[in-house]
């Protein structure tokens, strides 16, 4: 399946005004989904009082991958999101409303 330019830039590159993850985003649905997912991930970590390292151990997802998702530096894949959701016992995927 061709990807074109869809993943050439990281999600945070689509910030129109402000800093990730609170920034106003351009009209790039995927980047807005990544932004909402990063915000939910950070809130879930804070809510549980866990560090990225703790979540990594529990989820089996590399610390680097989690940190890059939170920072908007990577496009997390479906398996990564599923493993994080299971470990955190919460939904990270924001749906179509973003």
N, CA, C and O atoms as CSV, one atom per row, in Angstrom:
chain,resi,resn,atom,element,x,y,z
A,1,UNK,N,N,0.846,-1.173,0.000
A,1,UNK,CA,C,0.000,0.000,0.000
A,1,UNK,C,C,0.892,1.237,0.000
A,1,UNK,O,O,1.702,1.396,0.914
A,2,UNK,N,N,0.774,2.112,-0.985
A,2,UNK,CA,C,1.620,3.294,-1.045
A,2,UNK,C,C,1.312,4.255,0.098
A,2,UNK,O,O,0.157,4.434,0.483
A,3,UNK,N,N,2.352,4.861,0.625
A,3,UNK,CA,C,2.170,5.798,1.721
A,3,UNK,C,C,2.367,7.245,1.272
A,3,UNK,O,O,1.907,8.156,1.960
A,4,UNK,N,N,3.019,7.481,0.171
A,4,UNK,CA,C,3.252,8.847,-0.271
A,4,UNK,C,C,3.973,9.643,0.800
A,4,UNK,O,O,4.933,9.165,1.405
A,5,UNK,N,N,3.504,10.857,1.030
A,5,UNK,CA,C,4.114,11.727,2.029
A,5,UNK,C,C,3.487,11.589,3.407
A,5,UNK,O,O,3.853,12.322,4.325
A,6,UNK,N,N,2.560,10.671,3.565
A,6,UNK,CA,C,1.785,10.578,4.801
A,6,UNK,C,C,2.651,10.423,6.046
A,6,UNK,O,O,2.293,10.943,7.103
A,7,UNK,N,N,3.756,9.737,5.953
A,7,UNK,CA,C,4.611,9.513,7.125
A,7,UNK,C,C,5.998,10.114,6.960
A,7,UNK,O,O,6.901,9.818,7.742
A,8,UNK,N,N,6.169,10.938,5.970
A,8,UNK,CA,C,7.485,11.534,5.734
A,8,UNK,C,C,7.894,12.418,6.897
A,8,UNK,O,O,9.068,12.459,7.266
A,9,UNK,N,N,6.934,13.126,7.479
A,9,UNK,CA,C,7.185,14.009,8.612
A,9,UNK,C,C,6.550,13.417,9.862
A,9,UNK,O,O,5.558,12.695,9.763
A,10,UNK,N,N,7.103,13.708,11.040
A,10,UNK,CA,C,6.477,13.214,12.270
A,10,UNK,C,C,5.198,13.990,12.567
A,10,UNK,O,O,5.005,15.079,12.027
A,11,UNK,N,N,4.327,13.455,13.410
A,11,UNK,CA,C,3.063,14.131,13.709
A,11,UNK,C,C,3.227,15.575,14.177
A,11,UNK,O,O,2.463,16.449,13.767
A,12,UNK,N,N,4.215,15.831,15.031
A,12,UNK,CA,C,4.360,17.192,15.570
A,12,UNK,C,C,4.744,18.215,14.506
A,12,UNK,O,O,4.641,19.419,14.741
A,13,UNK,N,N,5.184,17.751,13.343
A,13,UNK,CA,C,5.521,18.672,12.251
A,13,UNK,C,C,4.273,19.333,11.683
A,13,UNK,O,O,4.369,20.309,10.939
A,14,UNK,N,N,3.114,18.811,12.025
A,14,UNK,CA,C,1.856,19.355,11.523
A,14,UNK,C,C,1.217,20.341,12.496
A,14,UNK,O,O,0.042,20.678,12.353
A,15,UNK,N,N,1.977,20.802,13.479
A,15,UNK,CA,C,1.501,21.848,14.388
A,15,UNK,C,C,1.426,23.156,13.608
A,15,UNK,O,O,2.395,23.559,12.965
A,16,UNK,N,N,0.278,23.810,13.668
A,16,UNK,CA,C,0.108,25.089,12.977
A,16,UNK,C,C,0.462,26.249,13.892
A,16,UNK,O,O,1.016,27.252,13.444
A,17,UNK,N,N,0.144,26.114,15.166
A,17,UNK,CA,C,0.408,27.196,16.109
A,17,UNK,C,C,0.542,26.602,17.503
A,17,UNK,O,O,-0.356,25.900,17.968
A,18,UNK,N,N,1.638,26.873,18.161
A,18,UNK,CA,C,1.860,26.369,19.506
A,18,UNK,C,C,2.778,25.160,19.505
A,18,UNK,O,O,3.300,24.741,18.472
A,19,UNK,N,N,2.953,24.618,20.694
A,19,UNK,CA,C,3.872,23.497,20.882
A,19,UNK,C,C,3.102,22.205,21.124
A,19,UNK,O,O,2.036,22.209,21.738
A,20,UNK,N,N,3.645,21.124,20.644
A,20,UNK,CA,C,3.092,19.782,20.844
A,20,UNK,C,C,3.013,19.482,22.326
A,20,UNK,O,O,3.942,19.878,23.029
A,21,UNK,N,N,2.047,18.854,22.852
A,21,UNK,CA,C,0.867,18.310,22.194
A,21,UNK,C,C,-0.358,19.220,22.262
A,21,UNK,O,O,-1.436,18.831,21.814
A,22,UNK,N,N,-0.211,20.417,22.812
A,22,UNK,CA,C,-1.366,21.313,22.940
A,22,UNK,C,C,-1.596,22.166,21.703
A,22,UNK,O,O,-2.578,22.908,21.654
A,23,UNK,N,N,-0.742,22.090,20.718
A,23,UNK,CA,C,-0.778,22.974,19.554
A,23,UNK,C,C,-2.068,22.858,18.750
A,23,UNK,O,O,-2.733,21.822,18.751
A,24,UNK,N,N,-2.395,23.925,18.080
A,24,UNK,CA,C,-3.423,23.904,17.054
A,24,UNK,C,C,-2.791,23.194,15.862
A,24,UNK,O,O,-1.684,23.537,15.447
A,25,UNK,N,N,-3.492,22.206,15.313
A,25,UNK,CA,C,-2.915,21.389,14.250
A,25,UNK,C,C,-3.429,21.813,12.878
A,25,UNK,O,O,-4.491,22.424,12.757
A,26,UNK,N,N,-2.664,21.480,11.856
A,26,UNK,CA,C,-3.118,21.675,10.492
A,26,UNK,C,C,-4.224,20.664,10.201
A,26,UNK,O,O,-4.573,19.854,11.060
A,27,UNK,N,N,-4.762,20.714,9.015
A,27,UNK,CA,C,-5.846,19.809,8.641
A,27,UNK,C,C,-5.274,18.463,8.171
A,27,UNK,O,O,-5.493,18.055,7.031
A,28,UNK,N,N,-4.556,17.795,9.039
A,28,UNK,CA,C,-3.975,16.474,8.769
A,28,UNK,C,C,-4.571,15.529,9.801
A,28,UNK,O,O,-4.127,15.486,10.948
A,29,UNK,N,N,-5.574,14.778,9.387
A,29,UNK,CA,C,-6.313,13.932,10.332
A,29,UNK,C,C,-5.388,12.997,11.114
A,29,UNK,O,O,-5.537,12.852,12.327
A,30,UNK,N,N,-4.449,12.373,10.436
A,30,UNK,CA,C,-3.546,11.443,11.112
A,30,UNK,C,C,-2.740,12.117,12.206
A,30,UNK,O,O,-2.547,11.540,13.276
A,31,UNK,N,N,-2.269,13.324,11.957
A,31,UNK,CA,C,-1.499,14.051,12.963
A,31,UNK,C,C,-2.377,14.440,14.146
A,31,UNK,O,O,-1.925,14.421,15.291
A,32,UNK,N,N,-3.635,14.792,13.870
A,32,UNK,CA,C,-4.551,15.129,14.965
A,32,UNK,C,C,-4.867,13.887,15.815
A,32,UNK,O,O,-4.999,13.985,17.035
A,33,UNK,N,N,-4.985,12.731,15.169
A,33,UNK,CA,C,-5.199,11.485,15.908
A,33,UNK,C,C,-3.972,11.186,16.775
A,33,UNK,O,O,-4.109,10.826,17.944
A,34,UNK,N,N,-2.776,11.337,16.201
A,34,UNK,CA,C,-1.539,11.095,16.960
A,34,UNK,C,C,-1.427,12.058,18.138
A,34,UNK,O,O,-0.977,11.671,19.216
A,35,UNK,N,N,-1.835,13.313,17.935
A,35,UNK,CA,C,-1.806,14.313,19.001
A,35,UNK,C,C,-2.748,13.916,20.139
A,35,UNK,O,O,-2.363,13.950,21.307
A,36,UNK,N,N,-3.969,13.545,19.799
A,36,UNK,CA,C,-4.939,13.143,20.820
A,36,UNK,C,C,-4.482,11.886,21.543
A,36,UNK,O,O,-4.639,11.774,22.758
A,37,UNK,N,N,-3.916,10.937,20.796
A,37,UNK,CA,C,-3.426,9.708,21.404
A,37,UNK,C,C,-2.265,10.007,22.357
A,37,UNK,O,O,-2.193,9.430,23.442
A,38,UNK,N,N,-1.367,10.894,21.963
A,38,UNK,CA,C,-0.235,11.263,22.825
A,38,UNK,C,C,-0.731,11.924,24.107
A,38,UNK,O,O,-0.209,11.649,25.187
A,39,UNK,N,N,-1.726,12.786,23.995
A,39,UNK,CA,C,-2.276,13.447,25.180
A,39,UNK,C,C,-2.938,12.430,26.107
A,39,UNK,O,O,-2.776,12.507,27.325
A,40,UNK,N,N,-3.680,11.480,25.545
A,40,UNK,CA,C,-4.321,10.437,26.356
A,40,UNK,C,C,-3.287,9.536,27.016
A,40,UNK,O,O,-3.444,9.139,28.170
A,41,UNK,N,N,-2.237,9.219,26.282
A,41,UNK,CA,C,-1.164,8.384,26.821
A,41,UNK,C,C,-0.491,9.076,28.001
A,41,UNK,O,O,-0.281,8.456,29.043
A,42,UNK,N,N,-0.152,10.347,27.847
A,42,UNK,CA,C,0.492,11.110,28.919
A,42,UNK,C,C,-0.437,11.218,30.129
A,42,UNK,O,O,0.007,11.056,31.266
A,43,UNK,N,N,-1.726,11.490,29.892
A,43,UNK,CA,C,-2.684,11.591,30.996
A,43,UNK,C,C,-2.829,10.256,31.727
A,43,UNK,O,O,-2.930,10.233,32.954
A,44,UNK,N,N,-2.840,9.155,30.991
A,44,UNK,CA,C,-2.953,7.830,31.616
A,44,UNK,C,C,-1.721,7.520,32.457
A,44,UNK,O,O,-1.838,6.985,33.560
A,45,UNK,N,N,-0.557,7.851,31.948
A,45,UNK,CA,C,0.679,7.657,32.718
A,45,UNK,C,C,0.633,8.472,34.005
A,45,UNK,O,O,0.909,7.957,35.088
A,46,UNK,N,N,0.280,9.750,33.875
A,46,UNK,CA,C,0.217,10.626,35.041
A,46,UNK,C,C,-0.826,10.123,36.037
A,46,UNK,O,O,-0.596,10.136,37.246
A,47,UNK,N,N,-1.969,9.683,35.524
A,47,UNK,CA,C,-3.038,9.198,36.391
A,47,UNK,C,C,-2.644,7.978,37.204
A,47,UNK,O,O,-3.076,7.814,38.345
A,48,UNK,N,N,-1.826,7.129,36.613
A,48,UNK,CA,C,-1.380,5.925,37.333
A,48,UNK,C,C,-0.110,6.186,38.147
A,48,UNK,O,O,0.285,5.370,38.979
A,49,UNK,N,N,0.524,7.339,37.892
A,49,UNK,CA,C,1.774,7.633,38.580
A,49,UNK,C,C,2.938,6.803,38.068
A,49,UNK,O,O,3.918,6.586,38.781
A,50,UNK,N,N,2.825,6.338,36.825
A,50,UNK,CA,C,3.863,5.500,36.236
A,50,UNK,C,C,4.847,6.333,35.435
A,50,UNK,O,O,4.514,7.399,34.917
A,51,UNK,N,N,6.049,5.830,35.347
A,51,UNK,CA,C,7.059,6.406,34.458
A,51,UNK,C,C,6.971,5.691,33.108
A,51,UNK,O,O,6.315,4.658,32.981
A,52,UNK,N,N,7.635,6.251,32.118
A,52,UNK,CA,C,7.717,5.588,30.814
A,52,UNK,C,C,8.387,4.226,30.974
A,52,UNK,O,O,7.992,3.259,30.324
A,53,UNK,N,N,9.398,4.148,31.835
A,53,UNK,CA,C,10.097,2.880,32.060
A,53,UNK,C,C,9.158,1.824,32.649
A,53,UNK,O,O,9.209,0.661,32.249
A,54,UNK,N,N,8.303,2.220,33.596
A,54,UNK,CA,C,7.352,1.275,34.178
A,54,UNK,C,C,6.361,0.786,33.121
A,54,UNK,O,O,6.081,-0.409,33.027
A,55,UNK,N,N,5.839,1.713,32.336
A,55,UNK,CA,C,4.906,1.319,31.279
A,55,UNK,C,C,5.587,0.403,30.280
A,55,UNK,O,O,4.969,-0.539,29.784
A,56,UNK,N,N,6.831,0.660,29.981
A,56,UNK,CA,C,7.577,-0.189,29.054
A,56,UNK,C,C,7.665,-1.619,29.584
A,56,UNK,O,O,7.426,-2.577,28.849
A,57,UNK,N,N,8.005,-1.753,30.847
A,57,UNK,CA,C,8.116,-3.093,31.439
A,57,UNK,C,C,6.780,-3.829,31.418
A,57,UNK,O,O,6.733,-5.023,31.121
A,58,UNK,N,N,5.709,-3.129,31.728
A,58,UNK,CA,C,4.394,-3.761,31.821
A,58,UNK,C,C,3.816,-4.079,30.448
A,58,UNK,O,O,3.185,-5.120,30.265
A,59,UNK,N,N,4.029,-3.186,29.479
A,59,UNK,CA,C,3.421,-3.330,28.151
A,59,UNK,C,C,4.269,-4.122,27.162
A,59,UNK,O,O,3.747,-4.686,26.200
A,60,UNK,N,N,5.583,-4.161,27.405
A,60,UNK,CA,C,6.477,-4.788,26.437
A,60,UNK,C,C,6.829,-3.874,25.278
A,60,UNK,O,O,7.471,-4.307,24.320
A,61,UNK,N,N,6.416,-2.612,25.353
A,61,UNK,CA,C,6.744,-1.620,24.318
A,61,UNK,C,C,8.007,-0.886,24.760
A,61,UNK,O,O,8.122,-0.492,25.921
A,62,UNK,N,N,8.937,-0.705,23.859
A,62,UNK,CA,C,10.208,-0.059,24.184
A,62,UNK,C,C,10.003,1.358,24.717
A,62,UNK,O,O,9.140,2.094,24.238
A,63,UNK,N,N,10.805,1.730,25.712
A,63,UNK,CA,C,10.739,3.095,26.273
A,63,UNK,C,C,10.881,4.142,25.187
A,63,UNK,O,O,10.159,5.139,25.174
A,64,UNK,N,N,11.805,3.915,24.287
A,64,UNK,CA,C,12.058,4.837,23.181
A,64,UNK,C,C,10.798,5.051,22.347
A,64,UNK,O,O,10.494,6.179,21.959
A,65,UNK,N,N,10.075,3.986,22.075
A,65,UNK,CA,C,8.852,4.059,21.280
A,65,UNK,C,C,7.777,4.854,22.014
A,65,UNK,O,O,7.093,5.682,21.413
A,66,UNK,N,N,7.629,4.604,23.305
A,66,UNK,CA,C,6.638,5.329,24.108
A,66,UNK,C,C,6.993,6.813,24.166
A,66,UNK,O,O,6.132,7.671,23.973
A,67,UNK,N,N,8.251,7.105,24.430
A,67,UNK,CA,C,8.690,8.499,24.530
A,67,UNK,C,C,8.500,9.236,23.212
A,67,UNK,O,O,8.083,10.394,23.202
A,68,UNK,N,N,8.805,8.569,22.095
A,68,UNK,CA,C,8.627,9.205,20.790
A,68,UNK,C,C,7.144,9.435,20.475
A,68,UNK,O,O,6.800,10.433,19.841
A,69,UNK,N,N,6.277,8.539,20.901
A,69,UNK,CA,C,4.836,8.724,20.685
A,69,UNK,C,C,4.331,9.922,21.483
A,69,UNK,O,O,3.577,10.742,20.960
A,70,UNK,N,N,4.739,10.025,22.732
A,70,UNK,CA,C,4.326,11.146,23.577
A,70,UNK,C,C,4.837,12.471,23.021
A,70,UNK,O,O,4.136,13.481,23.072
A,71,UNK,N,N,6.054,12.466,22.492
A,71,UNK,CA,C,6.679,13.681,21.970
A,71,UNK,C,C,6.223,14.035,20.557
A,71,UNK,O,O,6.588,15.089,20.038
A,72,UNK,N,N,5.431,13.166,19.931
A,72,UNK,CA,C,4.974,13.426,18.567
A,72,UNK,C,C,6.055,13.242,17.531
A,72,UNK,O,O,5.999,13.832,16.452
A,73,UNK,N,N,7.032,12.433,17.850
A,73,UNK,CA,C,8.161,12.193,16.949
A,73,UNK,C,C,8.004,10.939,16.112
A,73,UNK,O,O,8.847,10.656,15.260
A,74,UNK,N,N,6.930,10.176,16.340
A,74,UNK,CA,C,6.743,8.918,15.607
A,74,UNK,C,C,5.261,8.646,15.416
A,74,UNK,O,O,4.413,9.164,16.142
A,75,UNK,N,N,4.973,7.824,14.424
A,75,UNK,CA,C,3.611,7.362,14.147
A,75,UNK,C,C,3.465,5.977,14.774
A,75,UNK,O,O,3.893,4.996,14.165
A,76,UNK,N,N,2.875,5.858,15.972
A,76,UNK,CA,C,2.768,4.545,16.601
A,76,UNK,C,C,1.874,3.606,15.795
A,76,UNK,O,O,0.843,4.018,15.263
A,77,UNK,N,N,2.276,2.352,15.712
A,77,UNK,CA,C,1.478,1.395,14.955
A,77,UNK,C,C,0.380,0.801,15.830
A,77,UNK,O,O,0.347,1.006,17.044
A,78,UNK,N,N,-0.506,0.069,15.190
A,78,UNK,CA,C,-1.687,-0.464,15.862
A,78,UNK,C,C,-1.322,-1.422,16.993
A,78,UNK,O,O,-1.941,-1.367,18.056
A,79,UNK,N,N,-0.346,-2.290,16.800
A,79,UNK,CA,C,0.044,-3.232,17.842
A,79,UNK,C,C,0.618,-2.499,19.051
A,79,UNK,O,O,0.357,-2.886,20.190
A,80,UNK,N,N,1.392,-1.451,18.813
A,80,UNK,CA,C,1.937,-0.649,19.904
A,80,UNK,C,C,0.803,-0.026,20.720
A,80,UNK,O,O,0.804,-0.096,21.949
A,81,UNK,N,N,-0.155,0.577,20.036
A,81,UNK,CA,C,-1.283,1.208,20.721
A,81,UNK,C,C,-2.077,0.158,21.504
A,81,UNK,O,O,-2.462,0.396,22.648
A,82,UNK,N,N,-2.317,-0.989,20.895
A,82,UNK,CA,C,-3.067,-2.060,21.567
A,82,UNK,C,C,-2.350,-2.525,22.835
A,82,UNK,O,O,-2.991,-2.721,23.867
A,83,UNK,N,N,-1.051,-2.699,22.771
A,83,UNK,CA,C,-0.288,-3.138,23.943
A,83,UNK,C,C,-0.298,-2.076,25.044
A,83,UNK,O,O,-0.376,-2.409,26.227
A,84,UNK,N,N,-0.219,-0.811,24.663
A,84,UNK,CA,C,-0.270,0.265,25.651
A,84,UNK,C,C,-1.656,0.356,26.293
A,84,UNK,O,O,-1.774,0.537,27.505
A,85,UNK,N,N,-2.703,0.229,25.473
A,85,UNK,CA,C,-4.066,0.266,26.007
A,85,UNK,C,C,-4.299,-0.873,27.000
A,85,UNK,O,O,-4.910,-0.675,28.049
A,86,UNK,N,N,-3.813,-2.051,26.665
A,86,UNK,CA,C,-3.994,-3.202,27.558
A,86,UNK,C,C,-3.267,-2.969,28.884
A,86,UNK,O,O,-3.823,-3.219,29.954
A,87,UNK,N,N,-2.029,-2.491,28.807
A,87,UNK,CA,C,-1.243,-2.265,30.023
A,87,UNK,C,C,-1.856,-1.170,30.891
A,87,UNK,O,O,-1.866,-1.279,32.117
A,88,UNK,N,N,-2.364,-0.123,30.258
A,88,UNK,CA,C,-2.924,1.015,30.997
A,88,UNK,C,C,-4.402,0.821,31.359
A,88,UNK,O,O,-4.951,1.568,32.168
A,89,UNK,N,N,-5.033,-0.182,30.757
A,89,UNK,CA,C,-6.451,-0.453,30.960
A,89,UNK,C,C,-7.300,0.782,30.631
A,89,UNK,O,O,-8.181,1.178,31.394
A,90,UNK,N,N,-7.002,1.372,29.473
A,90,UNK,CA,C,-7.770,2.532,29.012
A,90,UNK,C,C,-7.678,2.627,27.492
A,90,UNK,O,O,-6.810,2.019,26.866
A,91,UNK,N,N,-8.580,3.392,26.922
A,91,UNK,CA,C,-8.562,3.629,25.480
A,91,UNK,C,C,-7.665,4.812,25.161
A,91,UNK,O,O,-7.787,5.875,25.771
A,92,UNK,N,N,-6.769,4.629,24.212
A,92,UNK,CA,C,-5.907,5.705,23.754
A,92,UNK,C,C,-6.358,6.251,22.403
A,92,UNK,O,O,-6.149,7.425,22.097
A,93,UNK,N,N,-6.971,5.399,21.607
A,93,UNK,CA,C,-7.391,5.798,20.253
A,93,UNK,C,C,-8.555,6.771,20.386
A,93,UNK,O,O,-9.568,6.433,20.999
A,94,UNK,N,N,-8.434,7.969,19.826
A,94,UNK,CA,C,-9.465,8.986,20.025
A,94,UNK,C,C,-10.696,8.855,19.150
A,94,UNK,O,O,-11.707,9.504,19.420
A,95,UNK,N,N,-10.644,8.040,18.115
A,95,UNK,CA,C,-11.782,7.925,17.221
A,95,UNK,C,C,-11.769,8.988,16.143
A,95,UNK,O,O,-10.747,9.624,15.887
A,96,UNK,N,N,-12.899,9.168,15.524
A,96,UNK,CA,C,-12.978,10.056,14.362
A,96,UNK,C,C,-13.312,11.493,14.711
A,96,UNK,O,O,-13.379,12.336,13.817
A,97,UNK,N,N,-13.521,11.798,15.970
A,97,UNK,CA,C,-13.962,13.132,16.364
A,97,UNK,C,C,-12.844,14.160,16.450
A,97,UNK,O,O,-13.109,15.322,16.759
A,98,UNK,N,N,-11.621,13.771,16.190
A,98,UNK,CA,C,-10.507,14.727,16.289
A,98,UNK,C,C,-10.285,15.457,14.998
A,98,UNK,O,O,-9.389,16.296,14.909
